[in-house]
Structures are given as structure tokens and as C-alpha cells.
Amino acid sequence: MRIEPSPPPVRLGLLRLTDAAPVFLAEAQGLFAAEGVAVRLSVEPSWANLADKLAFGLLDAAVMLPPLAIAVALGLRGPAATPLLVPSGLSLNGNAVVLARELAEAALGGGSPAAAPAPLEVGRRLRACLASRPRRRPRLAVVHAFSTHDLLLRYWLAASGIDPERDVAITVVPPAETAAALAAGRIEGFCAGAPWGAVAERAGVGRAVLPSSAIWRNHPEKCLAIATGWAEAAPEALQALLRALLRAGARCDDPAGAGALADLLAEPERVGVPADLIAARLPVGVEAESRSVFAAHAAGFPWRSHARWFAAQMARWRPLPADTAARAERLYRPDLHARAARAVGLLVPLADRKVEGGHNHPWELPAEPAPIPMRPDGFCDGARFEG
């Protein structure tokens, strides 16, 4: 009797971040195995490493920054385009803008982050502080040139009257190195995902002046990027991978499991920082928009309007081909997500795009078999993006 060899495991890359929780939990709790798919995780030191390994075929999938997935797929970085698709989101929110203490105190007006002024007022105070300093531009770090962090930081600065190209110098530092770079004086602030803002605060080298959700409420953060060649060769394995991650995302949203999840992520081979710093950005069952969301409020749905917003903001700051937005939209595959979501009993939106920034209050999204409760999605400057 001939025994068919088992398919090789899915090579899935990720970074040491709190919002990689669904992947770490799915591995630890056997959710991948339960869906019949073998997965080998590859924890990388930087987004550049992750993107390069996808481009050179060393990874089949990755927890990815949506703008970076767009850049890789469209050939905006590296020697050539790498065919990718985005069948699912993985999280909302989760980043923070952290400044060195002198700048933070000026931006917050001496108050605490818990009682911080509105986002644009924080920005205006920072602008006044910069105007009073010698003509030396502060260096602010983001985790990659093609990142949600870069686009949201630039959006907030520009909305506050600070020119991101002239008034500050934006540089790139991998997330896990941001606190050390701030401590060493190589940068005067950064925008990075949890838990690295909390790490900088605990070390006494900086203060969070606002969460990224204050710039764009309940914004999309990480997504799942898949090499198109692998997806086409193994469509059922892709569906198994999606089902496992959707189940994991729902578990990550359960506040009853937040303590155990924080302990899991705190292990050295995962995020590797104290559990209380991780727990500070996990869901707690209340509408705390500064915390990550992994499944609720259609967090996993790959909205094509998100792809267009990211593409529009990328084009705002660098020259891009005229068809970038349309090509970015085609990377997003809500059809693949919908199939997996129905299989695990989740609600599925009836449309694949929406007005971004169109809701300042909780609302209901038309979906089947029932509407999905949604959080506000407003921008700090009140703009609406029709896509």
C-alpha cells in the first residue's frame, strides 16, 4: 500500500508583537492541527526581514502590515513584485505614539495620558514646542516605511499643522528596538505596536501621548498576507488556516482568557516581555479603543475600502502609479474570508467596502445572518473617505 506523503507545513512569519496573538494562540492551543493544517512559525526581527522572506519564497504567509503587503505585491519595494493576496484582517488598533519625556510633557500640557487633550490639540502643542526649539528636526521612528504606523503618524502630524516632510525627520526602527533607540537618544519618539510603547514607559525613557485609535478610531492594523502561488496550489489548506485564525481571534477577544493569553505571549520564544505590559493592550470586555481587537466589529474582514485608503495615503507622501489604488483593492479577497467565516459560524458583511470615517457613534453593519455591532471609525480631523 502506497502512503501519500504529508504536505509540508505552512511557513508563517510574524514579529514579536501583541497583535500577533491569534497566531501564537492557534499554535499553542492546537487550532491549526484541529483544522488539519500543519504550520511552522518563523519569528522575525523586523518587517524588512518578513517582507524579504515572502519575496524570496522562504515564507508562504505572514502576519503583515497592510501597506507593506501592498508594496510587496505591487513591486514598490524590492527588485520585483511578489504576487500576494490578503484574505483576512487580524486586528484593529494597538499602536501608540510615544515621545521623549520633554516633548511628551509639552504635548500633553503636563497632564497624564489618561486625561490627555484631544488628538489635534496634542499635535498643536507639539507644533508649538517644535517652533520654539532651535532649527533641529526631531527624529521620529516608525517600524517600516510602508506601515500603518507611518501613515497614521503622518496623518496626525499633518492634521495638526506639522509637516511630516519638513518639520520632523521620520526614520525606521524595528518595533522591538524602539525603546532602546529612544533611551540612547537616537530618536525622540516613535509610533509602534504594543507592547513596545509600554516597555519605553516602564523604562522611563518616554511617554505615550496618544494611541493610534485616537488618529483613526478602530483602524485596521495587521492582516494576513499569503503568497498567491501557495494559495492557488493549496486552496483547502488556506481555508483551514483561515478557520483556525478566525477561531483564535474570537478566543483572543474573550476577556476571561486575557490573563492566560498575556502569560502565553510573555514567554521568551513569543513576545518575551512581562505579562502585565502585554495585558494592558488586550481586550477586557469594555469599549477601550486603545486596545487591540481581534474578531469583534468585523475585525477580520478584508475591506476593500481599507486597501484604497492605505493606497491613497501612500500616494499622498510618495509618487505612485495612477492605478495603485485599484491594484491594491484587488489584493484583498473578502470572498475567501467569507467562506471560512461561514464555516465557523461567524457573521459575514453584505458589502466589501464602506465609507471610512463615516461613523462617530456605534452602528450596525448589514451582514448575514444578522447585523454586526460596529464601533465608531472616525478620523481625528473629521474627514470621510469614500474610496
VENGI-V839215 format. One record per residue. RES is the residue in three letters. BURIAL is I if it has 16 or more other C-alpha atoms within 10 Angstrom, else O. Layout:
BEGIN
res | burial
RES | BURIAL
RES | BURIAL
END
This chain:
BEGIN
res | burial
MET | O
ARG | O
ILE | O
GLU | O
PRO | O
SER | O
PRO | O
PRO | O
PRO | O
VAL | I
ARG | I
LEU | I
GLY | I
LEU | I
LEU | I
ARG | I
LEU | I
THR | I
ASP | I
ALA | I
ALA | I
PRO | I
VAL | I
PHE | I
LEU | I
ALA | I
GLU | I
ALA | O
GLN | O
GLY | O
LEU | I
PHE | I
ALA | O
ALA | O
GLU | O
GLY | O
VAL | I
ALA | I
VAL | I
ARG | O
LEU | I
SER | O
VAL | I
GLU | O
PRO | O
SER | I
TRP | I
ALA | I
ASN | O
LEU | I
ALA | I
ASP | I
LYS | I
LEU | I
ALA | I
PHE | O
GLY | O
LEU | O
LEU | I
ASP | I
ALA | I
ALA | I
VAL | I
MET | I
LEU | I
PRO | I
PRO | I
LEU | I
ALA | I
ILE | I
ALA | I
VAL | I
ALA | I
LEU | I
GLY | O
LEU | I
ARG | I
GLY | O
PRO | O
ALA | O
ALA | O
THR | I
PRO | I
LEU | I
LEU | I
VAL | I
PRO | I
SER | I
GLY | I
LEU | I
SER | I
LEU | I
ASN | I
GLY | I
ASN | I
ALA | I
VAL | I
VAL | I
LEU | I
ALA | I
ARG | I
GLU | O
LEU | I
ALA | I
GLU | I
ALA | I
ALA | I
LEU | I
GLY | O
GLY | O
GLY | O
SER | O
PRO | O
ALA | O
ALA | O
ALA | I
PRO | I
ALA | O
PRO | I
LEU | I
GLU | O
VAL | I
GLY | I
ARG | I
ARG | I
LEU | I
ARG | I
ALA | O
CYS | I
LEU | I
ALA | O
SER | O
ARG | O
PRO | O
ARG | O
ARG | O
ARG | O
PRO | I
ARG | I
LEU | I
ALA | I
VAL | I
VAL | I
HIS | I
ALA | I
PHE | I
SER | I
THR | I
HIS | I
ASP | I
LEU | I
LEU | I
LEU | I
ARG | I
TYR | I
TRP | I
LEU | I
ALA | I
ALA | I
SER | I
GLY | O
ILE | I
ASP | O
PRO | I
GLU | O
ARG | O
ASP | I
VAL | I
ALA | O
ILE | I
THR | O
VAL | I
VAL | I
PRO | I
PRO | I
ALA | I
GLU | O
THR | I
ALA | I
ALA | I
ALA | I
LEU | I
ALA | I
ALA | O
GLY | O
ARG | O
ILE | I
GLU | I
GLY | I
PHE | I
CYS | I
ALA | I
GLY | I
ALA | I
PRO | I
TRP | I
GLY | I
ALA | I
VAL | I
ALA | I
GLU | I
ARG | O
ALA | O
GLY | O
VAL | I
GLY | I
ARG | I
ALA | I
VAL | I
LEU | I
PRO | I
SER | I
SER | I
ALA | I
ILE | I
TRP | I
ARG | I
ASN | I
HIS | I
PRO | I
GLU | I
LYS | I
CYS | I
LEU | I
ALA | I
ILE | I
ALA | I
THR | I
GLY | O
TRP | I
ALA | I
GLU | O
ALA | O
ALA | O
PRO | O
GLU | O
ALA | I
LEU | I
GLN | I
ALA | I
LEU | I
LEU | I
ARG | I
ALA | I
LEU | I
LEU | I
ARG | I
ALA | I
GLY | I
ALA | I
ARG | I
CYS | I
ASP | I
ASP | I
PRO | O
ALA | O
GLY | O
ALA | I
GLY | O
ALA | O
LEU | I
ALA | I
ASP | I
LEU | I
LEU | I
ALA | I
GLU | O
PRO | O
GLU | O
ARG | I
VAL | I
GLY | I
VAL | I
PRO | I
ALA | I
ASP | O
LEU | I
ILE | I
ALA | I
ALA | I
ARG | I
LEU | I
PRO | I
VAL | I
GLY | O
VAL | O
GLU | O
ALA | O
GLU | I
SER | I
ARG | I
SER | I
VAL | I
PHE | I
ALA | I
ALA | I
HIS | I
ALA | I
ALA | I
GLY | I
PHE | I
PRO | I
TRP | I
ARG | I
SER | I
HIS | I
ALA | I
ARG | I
TRP | I
PHE | I
ALA | I
ALA | I
GLN | I
MET | I
ALA | O
ARG | O
TRP | O
ARG | O
PRO | O
LEU | O
PRO | O
ALA | O
ASP | O
THR | I
ALA | I
ALA | O
ARG | I
ALA | I
GLU | I
ARG | O
LEU | I
TYR | I
ARG | I
PRO | I
ASP | O
LEU | I
HIS | I
ALA | I
ARG | O
ALA | I
ALA | I
ARG | O
ALA | O
VAL | O
GLY | O
LEU | I
LEU | I
VAL | I
PRO | I
LEU | O
ALA | O
ASP | I
ARG | I
LYS | O
VAL | O
GLU | I
GLY | I
GLY | I
HIS | I
ASN | O
HIS | O
PRO | O
TRP | O
GLU | O
LEU | I
PRO | O
ALA | O
GLU | O
PRO | O
ALA | O
PRO | O
ILE | I
PRO | O
MET | I
ARG | I
PRO | I
ASP | I
GLY | I
PHE | I
CYS | I
ASP | I
GLY | O
ALA | O
ARG | O
PHE | I
GLU | O
GLY | O
END
